[in-house]
């Protein structure tokens, strides 16, 4: 097989890149190691910045999003049994965020790709990227029981943190920065209408909790838990009781309870790989960076990367210039580090320290009090949460 851009990974980053390239007339092939059913059911975040919504519109993939997505004007912070609303439009010049599950984004992009797009091969496991320094890098992959090769002009590694793309960087060709947090998240999906109109971030001595949603009838909630926690150790009643305790306020508010359909435990980690390019191999999304989910930046960062990368490939195809491709890593990493900083700040401000340090607790309350008392501090949080301007 031969193509201009070989895309490894059929998640949101790889699929969106393929759509943007296809609409601009740039040839590409997408290789996805998993089945279509697995990819379309893989649960991830669902908070979209306005820039992400715009990118999906640009790709022709926003029809269902605009009909079914839930537009949110802010978030609620809870601490000391009080509630405080952070109003995004008034603090950011009108920006909002949209709740639309990643599973639905993937379904929309897959349907478009299969109906009108370049090849999308499911259960095509990428084994290696060979000769990334050459003018014709090769992706070796296994599909339908036999090994095959895809010769490319360029390779886009959109295959996530555990993919093979980053491993194709030779020793000494890059540097990674990592930080592991001393707690995890226990996340649940529940068949129950959300108990709130917007996301609730709760900080208390018992630990952090987050109330989100996937739709008007499906709630998504999280609890801070110790590292090493097994989801099976938490019966449904225990989860609901703990959530109710952490969201409790001195006001009339009740947590809706219902059947829990899934449970999972997610470690909290930050990771950045520099640079995001080696030769003709370019990394995008989780293949290059991951952030703790507290700031809801992971999917949005991936979309930002892909948007920059698509423009660079389109410019190359139109003019023959590699100027934008040569700046790809530099441009993306500026935004990546700002999102990593914001996610780290949110995580450290809202999570109880495992050792119960009283000083840390007081400092967290001081930070929260400043945000709720200072328009300047609230505006900084709102601007970062709603999304910094996309690179141009």
GIQUI-V917909 format. One record per residue. N is the residue number from 0. RES is the residue in three letters. PHI is phi as a letter, one per 40 degrees, with the letter a starting at -180 (999 if undefined). OMEGA is omega in degrees with one decimal (999 if undefined). Layout:
BEGIN
N|RES|PHI|OMEGA, N|RES|PHI|OMEGA
END
This chain:
BEGIN
0|UNK|999|-178.1, 1|UNK|a|178.8, 2|UNK|a|177.1, 3|UNK|c|-179.8, 4|UNK|b|173.2, 5|UNK|c|-177.2, 6|UNK|b|178.3, 7|UNK|c|179.5, 8|UNK|h|-179.5, 9|UNK|b|171.0, 10|UNK|c|-177.7, 11|UNK|d|-177.5, 12|UNK|c|-178.3, 13|UNK|c|-178.9, 14|UNK|c|178.8, 15|UNK|c|177.0, 16|UNK|d|-179.9, 17|UNK|c|179.6, 18|UNK|c|-179.2, 19|UNK|c|179.2, 20|UNK|c|-179.0, 21|UNK|d|-178.3, 22|UNK|c|178.3, 23|UNK|c|177.5, 24|UNK|g|178.6, 25|UNK|b|-176.6, 26|UNK|c|177.7, 27|UNK|a|175.5, 28|UNK|b|178.9, 29|UNK|b|175.9, 30|UNK|b|178.7, 31|UNK|b|-174.2, 32|UNK|c|-175.0, 33|UNK|c|176.9, 34|UNK|c|177.1, 35|UNK|c|-179.3, 36|UNK|d|-179.3, 37|UNK|c|-176.9, 38|UNK|c|-176.3, 39|UNK|c|179.5, 40|UNK|b|-176.0, 41|UNK|c|-175.1, 42|UNK|c|175.0, 43|UNK|a|-176.4, 44|UNK|c|-178.8, 45|UNK|a|177.8, 46|UNK|c|-174.3, 47|UNK|b|171.0, 48|UNK|c|178.9, 49|UNK|c|178.6, 50|UNK|c|177.5, 51|UNK|c|176.4, 52|UNK|c|179.6, 53|UNK|c|179.6, 54|UNK|c|177.9, 55|UNK|c|173.1, 56|UNK|c|-179.4, 57|UNK|d|-179.8, 58|UNK|c|-177.5, 59|UNK|g|-173.7, 60|UNK|b|-174.1, 61|UNK|b|-175.9, 62|UNK|c|-178.2, 63|UNK|c|176.7, 64|UNK|d|-177.1, 65|UNK|c|178.3, 66|UNK|c|-171.4, 67|UNK|b|-177.5, 68|UNK|c|-179.4, 69|UNK|b|-179.8, 70|UNK|c|179.6, 71|UNK|b|-178.4, 72|UNK|c|-180.0, 73|UNK|i|176.1, 74|UNK|b|177.0, 75|UNK|b|173.2, 76|UNK|b|176.6, 77|UNK|b|174.1, 78|UNK|a|-176.5, 79|UNK|f|177.9, 80|UNK|g|176.3, 81|UNK|b|176.2, 82|UNK|b|-178.3, 83|UNK|b|-178.7, 84|UNK|c|174.4, 85|UNK|b|-174.1, 86|UNK|c|-174.7, 87|UNK|c|-175.7, 88|UNK|d|-177.6, 89|UNK|c|-176.8, 90|UNK|c|-173.5, 91|UNK|b|-177.7, 92|UNK|g|172.4, 93|UNK|h|-177.1, 94|UNK|c|176.2, 95|UNK|b|171.8, 96|UNK|b|-177.3, 97|UNK|b|174.8, 98|UNK|c|177.4, 99|UNK|a|-169.1, 100|UNK|c|178.1, 101|UNK|c|177.8, 102|UNK|d|-178.9, 103|UNK|c|175.3, 104|UNK|d|-179.1, 105|UNK|c|177.9, 106|UNK|d|-179.8, 107|UNK|c|-177.5, 108|UNK|c|178.3, 109|UNK|c|-179.0, 110|UNK|c|178.1, 111|UNK|c|-177.5, 112|UNK|c|-178.3, 113|UNK|c|-179.4, 114|UNK|c|-174.7, 115|UNK|a|-179.4, 116|UNK|a|177.4, 117|UNK|c|-175.5, 118|UNK|d|173.0, 119|UNK|b|-176.5, 120|UNK|b|173.7, 121|UNK|c|-178.0, 122|UNK|f|175.2, 123|UNK|b|-172.3, 124|UNK|c|175.8, 125|UNK|c|-177.6, 126|UNK|b|-178.0, 127|UNK|a|168.3, 128|UNK|b|-175.8, 129|UNK|b|177.7, 130|UNK|f|-179.2, 131|UNK|c|179.6, 132|UNK|c|-175.1, 133|UNK|c|177.6, 134|UNK|c|-179.5, 135|UNK|b|176.4, 136|UNK|c|-176.6, 137|UNK|b|171.8, 138|UNK|b|176.6, 139|UNK|c|-176.0, 140|UNK|a|179.2, 141|UNK|b|-178.0, 142|UNK|a|179.1, 143|UNK|f|172.3, 144|UNK|g|178.5, 145|UNK|b|-178.6, 146|UNK|c|-178.4, 147|UNK|b|177.4, 148|UNK|b|175.1, 149|UNK|b|178.7, 150|UNK|c|-171.5, 151|UNK|b|164.7, 152|UNK|c|-179.2, 153|UNK|a|176.3, 154|UNK|b|175.2, 155|UNK|b|179.2, 156|UNK|c|-179.4, 157|UNK|b|-169.3, 158|UNK|b|170.4, 159|UNK|g|-173.7, 160|UNK|c|-177.0, 161|UNK|c|179.6, 162|UNK|c|-174.8, 163|UNK|c|-173.0, 164|UNK|c|-177.8, 165|UNK|c|179.6, 166|UNK|c|179.2, 167|UNK|c|173.0, 168|UNK|c|179.3, 169|UNK|c|178.5, 170|UNK|d|179.9, 171|UNK|g|-177.9, 172|UNK|c|-179.6, 173|UNK|a|179.9, 174|UNK|b|179.1, 175|UNK|b|178.1, 176|UNK|b|-174.6, 177|UNK|b|174.9, 178|UNK|a|176.4, 179|UNK|b|-179.2, 180|UNK|c|-173.4, 181|UNK|c|176.9, 182|UNK|a|178.6, 183|UNK|b|173.3, 184|UNK|b|166.4, 185|UNK|c|-178.2, 186|UNK|b|177.6, 187|UNK|b|164.5, 188|UNK|b|-177.7, 189|UNK|b|177.4, 190|UNK|c|-179.6, 191|UNK|a|177.7, 192|UNK|d|179.3, 193|UNK|d|179.2, 194|UNK|c|-176.0, 195|UNK|a|177.5, 196|UNK|c|179.4, 197|UNK|b|-176.2, 198|UNK|c|176.9, 199|UNK|b|172.8, 200|UNK|b|-174.9, 201|UNK|b|176.6, 202|UNK|b|177.8, 203|UNK|a|-178.5, 204|UNK|c|178.1, 205|UNK|c|-179.5, 206|UNK|h|-175.5, 207|UNK|c|171.2, 208|UNK|a|178.7, 209|UNK|b|174.1, 210|UNK|b|176.4, 211|UNK|b|-179.9, 212|UNK|a|174.3, 213|UNK|b|-179.3, 214|UNK|a|177.3, 215|UNK|c|-179.0, 216|UNK|b|-177.9, 217|UNK|b|179.8, 218|UNK|b|176.3, 219|UNK|b|-175.3, 220|UNK|b|-176.6, 221|UNK|b|174.7, 222|UNK|b|168.7, 223|UNK|c|179.9, 224|UNK|b|178.9, 225|UNK|c|173.3, 226|UNK|c|-179.0, 227|UNK|g|178.4, 228|UNK|c|173.2, 229|UNK|b|-179.1, 230|UNK|d|-179.0, 231|UNK|c|179.6, 232|UNK|c|-176.2, 233|UNK|b|173.5, 234|UNK|c|-175.7, 235|UNK|d|-177.9, 236|UNK|c|179.0, 237|UNK|c|179.3, 238|UNK|c|-178.0, 239|UNK|c|178.7, 240|UNK|c|-179.0, 241|UNK|c|176.5, 242|UNK|c|-179.9, 243|UNK|c|-179.9, 244|UNK|c|-176.7, 245|UNK|c|178.5, 246|UNK|c|-172.4, 247|UNK|d|176.6, 248|UNK|b|177.6, 249|UNK|c|179.8, 250|UNK|a|-178.1, 251|UNK|c|180.0, 252|UNK|a|-177.7, 253|UNK|b|175.7, 254|UNK|c|175.9, 255|UNK|c|179.0, 256|UNK|b|179.0, 257|UNK|a|-177.9, 258|UNK|c|176.1, 259|UNK|c|-175.7, 260|UNK|c|176.6, 261|UNK|a|177.1, 262|UNK|b|175.8, 263|UNK|a|178.0, 264|UNK|b|-176.8, 265|UNK|b|174.1, 266|UNK|c|-179.2, 267|UNK|b|-173.6, 268|UNK|a|167.9, 269|UNK|b|180.0, 270|UNK|a|175.4, 271|UNK|b|176.1, 272|UNK|b|177.8, 273|UNK|b|-10.6, 274|UNK|c|178.9, 275|UNK|c|179.3, 276|UNK|a|169.0, 277|UNK|b|-177.8, 278|UNK|g|179.7, 279|UNK|b|174.2, 280|UNK|b|-179.2, 281|UNK|b|179.8, 282|UNK|c|176.8, 283|UNK|a|177.5, 284|UNK|g|-174.4, 285|UNK|c|175.3, 286|UNK|c|-177.7, 287|UNK|b|-174.4, 288|UNK|a|170.1, 289|UNK|b|179.8, 290|UNK|b|173.3, 291|UNK|c|-172.7, 292|UNK|c|-175.5, 293|UNK|d|-178.1, 294|UNK|c|178.8, 295|UNK|f|-174.6, 296|UNK|b|-170.1, 297|UNK|d|-179.1, 298|UNK|c|-178.3, 299|UNK|c|174.9, 300|UNK|c|179.0, 301|UNK|c|179.3, 302|UNK|c|177.4, 303|UNK|c|176.8, 304|UNK|d|-174.7, 305|UNK|c|179.6, 306|UNK|c|176.7, 307|UNK|c|-177.3, 308|UNK|c|179.1, 309|UNK|c|178.8, 310|UNK|c|-179.7, 311|UNK|c|178.2, 312|UNK|c|178.7, 313|UNK|c|177.3, 314|UNK|c|177.4, 315|UNK|c|-179.1, 316|UNK|c|-176.0, 317|UNK|c|-171.6, 318|UNK|b|-174.9, 319|UNK|g|-177.7, 320|UNK|c|175.7, 321|UNK|b|-175.1, 322|UNK|d|-179.5, 323|UNK|c|176.4, 324|UNK|c|-179.5, 325|UNK|c|-179.8, 326|UNK|c|-173.5, 327|UNK|d|-176.0, 328|UNK|c|-178.9, 329|UNK|d|-178.3, 330|UNK|c|-177.1, 331|UNK|c|-175.3, 332|UNK|c|176.1, 333|UNK|d|179.4, 334|UNK|c|-179.6, 335|UNK|d|-177.2, 336|UNK|c|176.1, 337|UNK|c|177.6, 338|UNK|c|177.4, 339|UNK|c|177.6, 340|UNK|c|-178.9, 341|UNK|c|179.8, 342|UNK|c|178.1, 343|UNK|c|178.5, 344|UNK|c|-180.0, 345|UNK|c|-178.1, 346|UNK|c|-176.9, 347|UNK|c|179.9, 348|UNK|c|-168.7, 349|UNK|b|-175.9, 350|UNK|b|175.3, 351|UNK|c|178.2, 352|UNK|c|-176.8, 353|UNK|d|-178.2, 354|UNK|c|177.3, 355|UNK|g|-177.2, 356|UNK|c|-176.3, 357|UNK|c|179.0, 358|UNK|c|178.7, 359|UNK|d|179.8, 360|UNK|c|180.0, 361|UNK|c|178.7, 362|UNK|c|176.9, 363|UNK|c|178.2, 364|UNK|c|178.5, 365|UNK|c|178.5, 366|UNK|c|179.0, 367|UNK|c|178.9, 368|UNK|c|179.4, 369|UNK|c|-179.0, 370|UNK|c|-176.7, 371|UNK|c|-178.8, 372|UNK|b|-174.7, 373|UNK|b|177.6, 374|UNK|c|179.1, 375|UNK|c|179.9, 376|UNK|c|178.1, 377|UNK|c|-179.6, 378|UNK|c|178.3, 379|UNK|c|176.9, 380|UNK|c|-177.0, 381|UNK|c|-178.7, 382|UNK|c|179.7, 383|UNK|c|-178.9, 384|UNK|c|-179.1, 385|UNK|c|174.3, 386|UNK|h|174.1, 387|UNK|c|179.7, 388|UNK|d|177.9, 389|UNK|c|176.1, 390|UNK|c|179.0, 391|UNK|b|999
END
